[in-house]
Amino acid sequence: MSLKKSIVLVLIILVVDQISKIYVKTHFTYNETLEVFSWFKFVFIENSGAAWGTKISDFLPISEETGKLILTVFRLFAVVGIGYWLYDTVRKNLSNTLAIAVSLIFAGALGNIIDSVFYGMIFSESVYGGELATAFSGNPYGSVFHGKVVDMLHFPFIENAVWPEWVPYFGGNTFSFFEPVFNIADMAISTGVGILLVFNKKAFSKTEEEENVEVLEA
């Protein structure tokens, strides 16, 4: 896979991700829900932490703002590292499977870092049942590095089901599947990681050049 094709793939994912986030941010109030199907809904929430809303301040004796800053800086270093991984993969002409997977992961990571770095100083606060957020309103909800990641995709395949009484501990309790709300960037990251796990041997197969070197060294 050429570098040009990798860049095009990354840009397509970034554009779709950012358009969807900006639209939802400026057209939905916080926690507003739009049901498309019984198993698919748009639910606007914002995530100021890591996966599943986890915050560093939940584990360390630091303020939420400091934890957010640390997380954003970590994400920046991670994006740089993934970007170099993609460049090195293409430069060494490794498998297309690996190049596609890393491109997806890079695009997803970059999409979410844009929210974390810039959204706080671009958009006004989204309020439940309140006014819609606006861009460049002069009243931003945060500052650089303190933005929140916009999520909106929800697939509640099972809602308010009840565990059978014979199930230990959970018996009689209700449960739903799938509860997390995510975005296009998250989907890209998950798909990329899934490709690496499912097609591991194909993704990390040795190039013809590497095989020839091993034969010569033997």
C-alpha positions in Angstrom: 0.0 0.0 0.0 1.4 3.3 -1.0 1.8 6.3 1.3 -0.6 8.3 -0.9 -3.3 5.7 -0.5 -2.8 5.5 3.3 -3.1 9.3 3.5 -6.3 9.3 1.4 -7.8 6.6 3.7 -6.8 8.6 6.8 -8.3 11.8 5.4 -11.6 10.2 4.4 -12.1 8.8 8.0 -11.0 12.2 9.5 -13.5 14.1 7.3 -16.4 11.8 8.0 -15.5 11.7 11.7 -15.3 15.5 12.1 -18.4 16.3 10.0 -20.4 13.9 12.1 -19.1 15.3 15.4 -19.5 19.0 14.4 -23.1 18.3 13.1 -24.1 16.5 16.3 -22.4 19.1 18.6 -24.2 22.0 16.9 -27.6 20.4 16.2 -28.2 18.2 19.4 -28.5 19.3 23.0 -26.6 17.2 25.5 -28.0 13.7 25.8 -30.6 14.3 23.1 -31.5 11.0 21.4 -32.7 10.4 17.8 -34.0 6.8 17.2 -33.2 5.6 13.7 -34.1 1.9 14.4 -34.9 0.1 17.6 -31.3 -1.1 17.6 -29.6 2.1 16.4 -29.8 5.5 17.9 -27.9 8.8 17.8 -27.2 9.9 21.4 -25.1 13.0 21.9 -22.7 12.8 24.8 -19.2 14.1 25.5 -16.4 12.1 26.9 -13.8 14.1 28.9 -11.7 11.0 29.8 -10.3 7.9 28.3 -12.3 4.8 27.2 -15.7 4.4 28.8 -15.4 7.8 30.4 -12.5 6.8 32.7 -10.6 9.7 34.2 -7.0 9.8 35.5 -8.3 11.8 38.5 -10.3 8.8 39.5 -7.1 7.0 40.3 -4.6 9.7 41.1 -4.8 12.5 43.7 -4.9 15.3 41.0 -7.6 17.6 39.8 -9.8 16.7 36.9 -8.3 19.5 34.8 -4.8 18.3 35.4 -5.8 14.7 34.6 -7.4 15.9 31.3 -4.2 17.7 30.3 -2.1 14.7 31.1 -4.4 12.4 29.0 -4.4 14.8 26.1 -0.6 15.1 26.1 -0.3 11.3 26.3 -2.7 11.0 23.3 -0.5 13.5 21.3 2.6 11.3 21.9 0.6 8.2 21.0 -0.6 9.8 17.7 3.0 10.7 16.8 4.1 7.1 17.6 1.3 5.6 15.5 2.0 8.0 12.7 5.6 6.9 12.6 4.5 3.3 12.7 2.3 3.9 9.6 5.2 5.7 7.8 7.6 2.9 8.6 5.1 0.3 7.5 4.6 1.9 4.1 8.3 2.7 3.7 9.3 -0.9 4.3 6.6 -2.0 2.0 5.1 -4.3 4.6 1.8 -6.1 4.1 -1.2 -4.2 2.9 -3.2 -5.7 5.8 -0.9 -4.1 8.3 -0.9 -0.8 6.4 -4.7 -0.6 6.3 -5.0 -1.5 10.0 -2.4 1.1 11.1 -4.1 3.7 8.9 -7.4 3.1 10.6 -5.9 3.3 14.1 -4.0 6.4 13.2 -7.0 8.1 11.7 -9.2 7.2 14.7 -6.6 8.4 17.2 -6.1 11.6 15.3 -9.8 12.2 15.1 -10.3 12.0 18.8 -7.1 14.1 19.6 -8.6 16.9 17.4 -11.6 17.0 19.8 -9.3 16.9 22.9 -7.0 19.7 21.7 -9.3 22.1 19.9 -13.0 21.6 20.7 -12.7 23.3 24.2 -11.7 26.6 22.7 -14.0 26.4 19.6 -17.4 25.4 20.9 -19.7 26.7 23.6 -21.0 24.4 26.3 -23.6 21.7 25.4 -26.4 21.7 28.0 -29.1 19.1 28.6 -32.4 20.6 27.4 -30.7 24.0 26.9 -29.5 26.0 23.9 -27.5 24.4 21.1 -23.8 24.8 21.2 -22.2 27.2 18.7 -18.8 27.4 17.2 -16.6 30.5 17.7 -19.3 32.1 19.9 -16.8 34.0 22.1 -17.9 31.8 25.1 -15.9 28.5 24.7 -16.5 25.8 27.3 -12.7 25.1 27.8 -9.3 25.9 26.5 -6.7 24.3 24.3 -5.9 20.7 25.4 -9.1 20.6 27.5 -11.7 19.7 24.9 -14.2 16.8 25.2 -14.6 14.0 22.7 -18.0 14.0 21.0 -19.8 10.6 20.9 -23.1 9.8 19.2 -23.4 6.2 17.9 -25.4 3.8 20.1 -26.4 0.3 19.2 -28.7 -1.0 21.9 -29.3 -4.5 20.5 -30.8 -5.6 23.8 -32.5 -3.2 26.2 -33.8 -3.8 29.7 -33.6 -7.6 29.4 -33.8 -9.6 32.7 -31.2 -12.1 33.8 -32.8 -15.5 34.6 -33.2 -16.0 38.4 -30.8 -19.0 38.4 -27.8 -16.8 37.2 -25.6 -16.2 40.2 -25.4 -12.6 41.5 -27.1 -11.2 38.4 -30.3 -13.2 38.5 -33.4 -11.0 38.3 -31.4 -7.8 37.4 -31.9 -6.0 34.1 -29.2 -5.6 31.6 -28.7 -4.0 28.2 -26.3 -4.8 25.3 -24.6 -2.9 23.7 -24.5 0.2 26.1 -21.4 2.2 25.1 -21.9 5.3 22.9 -19.0 6.0 20.5 -18.0 7.8 17.3 -16.5 7.1 13.9 -12.9 7.5 15.2 -13.6 4.9 17.8 -15.0 2.6 15.1 -11.8 3.1 13.0 -9.6 2.3 16.0 -11.6 -0.8 16.9 -11.6 -2.0 13.3 -7.9 -1.5 13.0 -7.2 -3.4 16.2 -9.6 -6.1 15.1 -7.8 -6.6 11.8 -4.5 -7.0 13.7 -6.0 -9.6 16.0 -7.9 -11.6 13.4 -5.5 -11.4 10.6 -2.3 -11.3 12.7 -0.3 -13.7 10.6 -1.2 -11.9 7.4 -0.6 -8.5 8.8 2.9 -9.3 10.2 4.0 -11.7 7.4 7.6 -11.2 6.3 8.4 -9.5 3.1 10.2 -11.3 0.3 13.3 -9.2 1.0 13.3 -10.3 4.7 12.9 -14.0 3.8 15.8 -13.7 1.3 18.0 -12.2 4.1 17.1 -15.1 6.4 18.0 -17.6 3.8 21.4 -16.0 3.1 22.1 -15.8 6.9 21.3 -19.4 7.3 
